[in-house]
Amino acid sequence: MHLRVPRPRSLAGQLFAMQAVLIAVVVVGYALFTYISDRGQAEDAAGRQARAVSLAIADSPSVAAAIGTPDPTARLQPYAVRVMRDTDVDFVTIMDPYGIRWTHPDPAQIGHPFQGHIERAQRGETFTETYTGTLGPSVRAVTPVLDGERVVGLVSAGIKVEEISKRAQEQLTALSGVAAGALLLGAVGTYVINARLRRHTHGMNADELSRMHDYHQAALHAVREGLLMLDGQYRVALINDGGRELLGVSGDVVGASVADLGLPAQLTGALLASEPRVDEVHLAAERVLVVNTSPVSGGERRGTVVTLRDVTELQSLTGELDSERGFTQALRSQAHEAANRLHTVVSLIELGRAEEAVEFATAELELAQALTDQVVAAVGEPVLAALLLGKTAQANERGVELVVARESRLDDGLLPPSLPARDLVTILGNLVDNAVDAAQGSLPSRVTVAAYTEAVAVAGGSELVMRVADTGAGVDPAHADLVFQRGFSTKPAGEGGRGLGLALVRQAVRRHGGTLTVTEAEGGGALFEARLPLDGTGGGATGAGGADLPRSRPEPGGVR
C-alpha cells in the first residue's frame, strides 16, 4: 500500500496561521489586561464614592444634632435609608464612638457592634478598606463625626464587592464585543493578504521557494546566452554573466536605467521599445548581437525579457561566404568569357590563321598573369592578396575597375598574431564592397586600393594603413559619422537589410585600437582610411601616404 506523504503547508498558509494566532493572543491579552485594569478602577471608584458619602453624612448638622438626642436611631435610621437610596451605596451605618450601631440596612443589626476596623476613625482619621461584614465583602469608608475636636460618633458607608463585580462584568461584556470584532476584522484582513500572497507564490511553501531560487540562480549563470530582465521603468532587474559579457558592462548595474548603460543608440532603442523585437541584429562595443525582446504583462506592463546571442563569428563567416559567392560568380562569368575566347581561337585555327590565334591567346594570358603578378607583388600577405584578386574579378564583372595603388606594400609575415586575417578580411572586404557599390554606374568606374605600413613618429611604432577610394558621388559631410552606424544607408534595402558593412568595419577597427575616417577622394568620390597599430602603440590618424590617394575635405554625395 502506497502511503501518500502530505505536502507541507504553503508559505501563505503558514503565515496565515501564525498571524491568526498572533492576533488572537494580542486581542485576548489586551482584553484580560483591560478587565483587570477596569476591575481595579471600579474598586477605586467605589472607595471614592463611599468616602464621599461618609464624609457628607459626618459633616451634616442634622446628624450631629440627632446624636445628641436620647434616641439617635429614631432620627438617624430614616435618614440613613434615604441616603442609601439617593447615593446608590449598599449600606450606611452610623454608630457611637465605640462602634455600637445606631443605623443599619437590616434593623435587626441595630444595637450590635460594627464589624470592621474603627481604630483610625476613633483617632479622628477617615480611611477606606475592603472588609467582610454582615452583608458580605464590601469596599467601605469609615469617618468620625466631630464636635470640635471630640469624636461623638462614627459613620461608615460601603458598596458590596458583588456590585462592583457586576459593574466590571458590564464593561467586560462590551469589551468582549469589541475584542471579537477586532479578532474577526484581523482574521478577514489576514486572509485577504495571504490569499494575495498565495497567488504571488503560486501556493508554494518556503522550502519550495528556496529551492526554486537556487535552481533559478544556477540556471541563470549556466546559460551562455545573454539574459537581461527589465522592470516596468526599463531599469535592469536582472542580468546574467553572459549578458554582462555581451553588452560589455561591469559592476553593479541592477537598478540602473538602460539608457545609462552606455550602449550604442540603436541597441538602446531596441531595449527601450514597447513592442517585441525578433532576431534583430545590433552592434555592441565589440560584438554583433541578435536581440530578442518580449514584454512581460499581466494586465499591465511589468517589464521586458531580453535575450542576447553572439553572432560575431557567424557574421564574419557570412561576410567571407558572401565574398566567396561573389568570387564564384565572377569565375563563372570568366569561364563563360574564356569559352568565348576559346571558340575564337579555334575558329581562327580553322580559318588557317594560326599565328593570329596564338597571338590572341597569348595576349589574354599575359593580361591575367599581369593582374595576378601586380597584386601579389604589392600585397604579399596571402589572405589579403587572395581577397583583392577575388574582389578584382567581382568588380570587373560589375563593370568597375579595381586598381591596387603603386605605394601598396605589405609583405608576408609582417602582420602580428594579434591582428587576425579574419578581421582584415572584414575591414578591407567591406570597404571594397562599399566602394564598388558607389563607383558602379559612374564614369569612370574605378576603385583604388592601397595597403601599406607606416611609421608613427609620436609613439615610435608602426601601423597598418588600408585606404579605399572610389569615383562615386562621395559622402555628405552631415553623414560623415552616421555612415558608420548600423542600418544607415540611402540606397534601397535588399534582402537582409543594408548599412551593416561599414558598422562592422568600425567595430573591427575599434577592437584593435585603430581609427576609421572618411574624406573626399581626388576627383570626387569618397576615401575611407583605416589605421591599425601593429605593435600596441594605439591608432591615430596621421597623414595619408601615397600620391595616388591624397586626402581632402568631404563633399556632399550619396551614402553607401
Backbone hydrogen bonds, N-H to C=O, Kabsch-Sander energy under -0.5 kcal/mol:
donor,donor_aa,acceptor,acceptor_aa,energy
3,L,1,M,-0.6
4,R,2,H,-0.6
5,V,3,L,-0.6
11,L,204,M,-2.0
14,Q,10,S,-2.5
15,L,11,L,-2.4
16,F,12,A,-2.4
17,A,13,G,-2.4
18,M,14,Q,-2.4
19,Q,15,L,-2.9
20,A,16,F,-2.8
21,V,17,A,-2.3
22,L,18,M,-2.3
23,I,19,Q,-2.8
24,A,20,A,-2.4
25,V,21,V,-2.7
26,V,22,L,-2.4
27,V,23,I,-2.8
28,V,24,A,-2.7
29,G,25,V,-2.5
30,Y,26,V,-2.5
31,A,27,V,-2.6
32,L,28,V,-2.7
33,F,29,G,-2.5
34,T,30,Y,-2.5
35,Y,31,A,-2.4
36,I,32,L,-2.5
37,S,33,F,-2.5
38,D,34,T,-3.1
39,R,35,Y,-2.7
40,G,36,I,-2.2
41,Q,37,S,-2.4
42,A,38,D,-2.7
43,E,39,R,-2.1
44,D,40,G,-2.3
45,A,41,Q,-2.6
46,A,42,A,-2.5
47,G,43,E,-2.4
48,R,44,D,-2.3
49,Q,45,A,-2.5
50,A,46,A,-2.7
51,R,47,G,-2.3
52,A,48,R,-2.3
53,V,49,Q,-2.3
54,S,50,A,-2.4
55,L,51,R,-2.3
56,A,52,A,-2.2
57,I,53,V,-2.3
58,A,54,S,-2.5
59,D,55,L,-1.8
60,S,57,I,-1.2
64,A,60,S,-1.6
65,A,61,P,-2.4
66,A,62,S,-2.3
67,I,63,V,-2.1
68,G,64,A,-0.9
68,G,65,A,-0.6
69,T,66,A,-1.4
74,A,71,D,-0.7
75,R,71,D,-0.7
75,R,72,P,-0.8
76,L,72,P,-2.8
77,Q,73,T,-2.4
79,Y,75,R,-0.9
80,A,76,L,-2.8
81,V,77,Q,-2.3
82,R,78,P,-2.0
83,V,79,Y,-2.2
84,M,80,A,-2.3
85,R,81,V,-1.9
86,D,82,R,-2.3
87,T,83,V,-2.5
88,D,84,M,-1.0
89,V,84,M,-1.0
90,D,158,G,-1.7
91,F,158,G,-1.5
93,T,156,S,-3.6
94,I,92,V,-0.5
95,M,154,L,-3.0
96,D,100,I,-2.2
99,G,96,D,-2.3
101,R,99,G,-0.5
101,R,112,H,-2.5
102,W,94,I,-3.6
103,T,94,I,-1.4
109,Q,106,D,-2.5
110,I,107,P,-1.6
111,G,101,R,-1.3
112,H,109,Q,-1.7
114,F,99,G,-2.5
116,G,114,F,-1.0
122,Q,118,I,-2.4
123,R,119,E,-0.9
124,G,121,A,-2.0
125,E,120,R,-2.2
127,F,142,V,-2.0
129,E,140,R,-2.6
131,Y,129,E,-0.5
131,Y,138,S,-2.4
133,G,131,Y,-0.7
133,G,136,G,-1.8
136,G,133,G,-1.2
138,S,131,Y,-1.9
139,V,159,I,-3.1
140,R,129,E,-3.1
140,R,138,S,-0.6
141,A,157,A,-2.5
142,V,127,F,-2.6
143,T,155,V,-2.6
145,V,153,G,-3.5
146,L,144,P,-0.6
147,D,150,R,-3.1
148,G,146,L,-0.5
149,E,147,D,-0.7
150,R,147,D,-1.5
152,V,145,V,-2.9
152,V,150,R,-0.6
153,G,145,V,-1.1
154,L,95,M,-2.9
155,V,143,T,-2.7
156,S,93,T,-3.0
157,A,141,A,-1.7
158,G,91,F,-2.0
159,I,139,V,-2.5
161,V,137,P,-2.3
162,E,137,P,-0.5
163,E,160,K,-0.6
164,I,160,K,-1.7
165,S,161,V,-2.6
166,K,162,E,-1.8
167,R,163,E,-2.1
168,A,164,I,-2.3
169,Q,165,S,-2.6
170,E,166,K,-2.0
171,Q,167,R,-1.7
172,L,168,A,-2.5
173,T,169,Q,-2.3
174,A,170,E,-1.8
175,L,171,Q,-2.6
176,S,172,L,-2.9
177,G,173,T,-1.8
178,V,174,A,-2.1
179,A,175,L,-2.9
180,A,176,S,-2.7
181,G,177,G,-2.3
182,A,178,V,-2.6
183,L,179,A,-2.8
184,L,180,A,-2.6
185,L,181,G,-2.8
186,G,182,A,-2.7
187,A,183,L,-2.3
188,V,184,L,-2.6
189,G,185,L,-2.7
190,T,186,G,-2.6
191,Y,187,A,-2.4
192,V,188,V,-2.4
193,I,189,G,-2.5
194,N,190,T,-2.6
195,A,191,Y,-2.2
196,R,192,V,-1.9
197,L,193,I,-2.2
198,R,194,N,-2.6
199,R,195,A,-1.8
200,H,196,R,-2.2
201,T,197,L,-2.4
202,H,198,R,-0.6
202,H,199,R,-0.5
203,G,198,R,-1.8
204,M,201,T,-1.7
209,L,205,N,-2.5
210,S,206,A,-2.6
211,R,207,D,-2.7
212,M,208,E,-2.6
213,H,209,L,-2.3
214,D,210,S,-2.2
215,Y,211,R,-2.5
216,H,212,M,-2.8
217,Q,213,H,-2.6
218,A,214,D,-2.4
219,A,215,Y,-3.0
220,L,216,H,-2.5
221,H,217,Q,-1.9
222,A,218,A,-1.3
223,V,219,A,-1.6
226,G,308,L,-2.3
228,L,306,V,-3.0
229,M,238,L,-2.9
230,L,304,T,-3.1
231,D,235,R,-2.4
232,G,302,R,-0.7
234,Y,231,D,-2.0
236,V,256,A,-2.9
237,A,229,M,-3.2
237,A,235,R,-0.5
238,L,229,M,-1.7
240,N,227,L,-1.9
244,R,240,N,-2.0
245,E,241,D,-2.2
246,L,242,G,-2.7
247,L,243,G,-2.4
248,G,244,R,-1.1
249,V,244,R,-1.6
253,V,251,G,-1.0
255,G,236,V,-3.1
256,A,253,V,-2.3
258,V,234,Y,-2.1
260,D,257,S,-1.5
261,L,258,V,-1.6
268,T,264,P,-2.7
269,G,265,A,-2.5
270,A,266,Q,-1.8
271,L,267,L,-1.9
272,L,268,T,-1.8
273,A,269,G,-0.6
273,A,270,A,-0.5
277,R,293,T,-0.9
279,D,277,R,-0.5
280,E,291,V,-2.3
282,H,280,E,-0.5
282,H,289,L,-3.0
284,A,282,H,-0.5
284,A,287,R,-3.0
289,L,282,H,-3.5
289,L,287,R,-0.6
290,V,309,R,-2.7
291,V,280,E,-3.4
291,V,289,L,-0.6
292,N,307,T,-2.1
293,T,277,R,-2.3
294,S,305,V,-2.1
296,V,303,G,-3.1
297,S,295,P,-0.6
298,G,300,E,-1.7
302,R,296,V,-2.9
303,G,296,V,-1.0
304,T,230,L,-2.0
305,V,294,S,-2.7
306,V,228,L,-3.4
306,V,304,T,-0.5
307,T,292,N,-2.6
308,L,226,G,-2.6
309,R,290,V,-1.8
311,V,288,V,-3.0
311,V,309,R,-0.6
315,Q,311,V,-3.1
316,S,312,T,-2.2
317,L,313,E,-2.7
318,T,314,L,-2.5
319,G,315,Q,-2.2
320,E,316,S,-2.3
321,L,317,L,-2.7
322,D,318,T,-2.6
323,S,319,G,-2.2
324,E,320,E,-2.6
325,R,321,L,-2.9
326,G,322,D,-2.7
327,F,323,S,-2.6
328,T,324,E,-2.7
329,Q,325,R,-2.4
330,A,326,G,-2.3
331,L,327,F,-2.6
332,R,328,T,-2.5
333,S,329,Q,-2.3
334,Q,330,A,-2.8
335,A,331,L,-2.8
336,H,332,R,-1.9
337,E,333,S,-2.3
338,A,334,Q,-3.3
339,A,335,A,-2.2
340,N,336,H,-1.8
341,R,337,E,-2.6
342,L,338,A,-2.7
343,H,339,A,-2.4
344,T,340,N,-1.9
345,V,341,R,-2.7
346,V,342,L,-2.8
347,S,343,H,-2.5
348,L,344,T,-2.5
349,I,345,V,-2.2
350,E,346,V,-2.7
351,L,347,S,-1.7
352,G,349,I,-1.7
353,R,348,L,-2.8
354,A,352,G,-0.7
357,A,353,R,-1.8
358,V,354,A,-2.5
359,E,355,E,-2.3
360,F,356,E,-2.4
361,A,357,A,-2.3
362,T,358,V,-2.5
363,A,359,E,-2.0
364,E,360,F,-1.6
365,L,361,A,-2.0
366,E,362,T,-2.5
367,L,363,A,-2.0
368,A,364,E,-2.0
369,Q,365,L,-2.6
370,A,366,E,-2.3
371,L,367,L,-1.8
372,T,368,A,-2.0
373,D,369,Q,-3.0
374,Q,370,A,-2.4
375,V,371,L,-2.1
376,V,372,T,-2.6
377,A,373,D,-2.4
378,A,374,Q,-1.7
379,V,375,V,-3.0
380,G,378,A,-0.6
380,G,410,L,-2.3
381,E,410,L,-1.4
385,A,381,E,-2.6
386,A,382,P,-2.6
387,L,383,V,-2.1
388,L,384,L,-2.7
389,L,385,A,-2.3
390,G,386,A,-2.3
391,K,387,L,-2.8
392,T,388,L,-2.3
393,A,389,L,-2.0
394,Q,390,G,-2.4
395,A,391,K,-3.0
396,N,392,T,-2.4
397,E,393,A,-1.8
398,R,394,Q,-1.0
398,R,395,A,-0.5
399,G,396,N,-1.4
400,V,395,A,-2.9
401,E,445,S,-2.9
402,L,400,V,-0.6
403,V,401,E,-0.6
403,V,447,V,-3.3
405,A,403,V,-0.6
405,A,449,V,-3.4
408,S,405,A,-1.4
409,R,451,A,-1.7
410,L,378,A,-1.9
414,L,411,D,-1.4
419,L,416,P,-1.7
424,L,420,P,-1.4
425,V,421,A,-2.4
426,T,422,R,-2.1
427,I,423,D,-2.6
428,L,424,L,-2.7
429,G,424,L,-0.5
429,G,425,V,-1.9
430,N,426,T,-1.5
431,L,427,I,-2.0
432,V,428,L,-2.5
433,D,429,G,-2.5
434,N,430,N,-2.4
435,A,431,L,-2.2
436,V,432,V,-2.9
437,D,433,D,-2.2
438,A,434,N,-1.8
439,A,435,A,-2.7
440,Q,436,V,-1.8
442,S,439,A,-2.3
446,R,444,P,-0.9
447,V,401,E,-2.9
448,T,469,A,-2.5
449,V,403,V,-3.1
450,A,467,R,-2.6
452,Y,465,V,-2.2
453,T,409,R,-0.7
454,E,463,E,-2.3
456,V,461,G,-3.1
457,A,455,A,-0.7
460,G,456,V,-1.8
461,G,456,V,-0.7
463,E,454,E,-2.2
464,L,532,L,-3.4
465,V,452,Y,-3.3
466,M,530,A,-2.6
467,R,450,A,-2.8
468,V,528,F,-2.6
469,A,448,T,-2.7
470,D,526,A,-1.8
471,T,446,R,-1.0
476,D,557,G,-0.8
479,H,476,D,-2.2
480,A,477,P,-1.4
483,V,479,H,-2.2
484,F,481,D,-1.4
485,Q,482,L,-2.1
487,G,499,G,-1.1
488,F,485,Q,-1.7
488,F,499,G,-0.6
489,S,487,G,-0.6
490,T,559,V,-0.7
497,G,494,G,-2.3
504,L,500,L,-2.3
505,V,501,G,-1.9
506,R,502,L,-2.5
507,Q,503,A,-2.1
508,A,504,L,-2.4
509,V,505,V,-2.6
510,R,506,R,-2.6
511,R,507,Q,-2.1
512,H,508,A,-1.0
512,H,509,V,-0.6
513,G,510,R,-1.9
514,G,509,V,-2.8
515,T,531,R,-1.8
517,T,529,E,-2.3
519,T,527,L,-2.5
520,E,552,S,-1.3
521,A,525,G,-1.5
524,G,521,A,-1.9
527,L,519,T,-2.8
528,F,468,V,-2.7
528,F,526,A,-0.5
529,E,517,T,-2.3
530,A,466,M,-2.8
531,R,515,T,-2.5
532,L,464,L,-2.6
534,L,462,S,-2.3
535,D,462,S,-0.6
539,G,513,G,-2.8
542,T,540,G,-0.7
552,S,520,E,-0.7
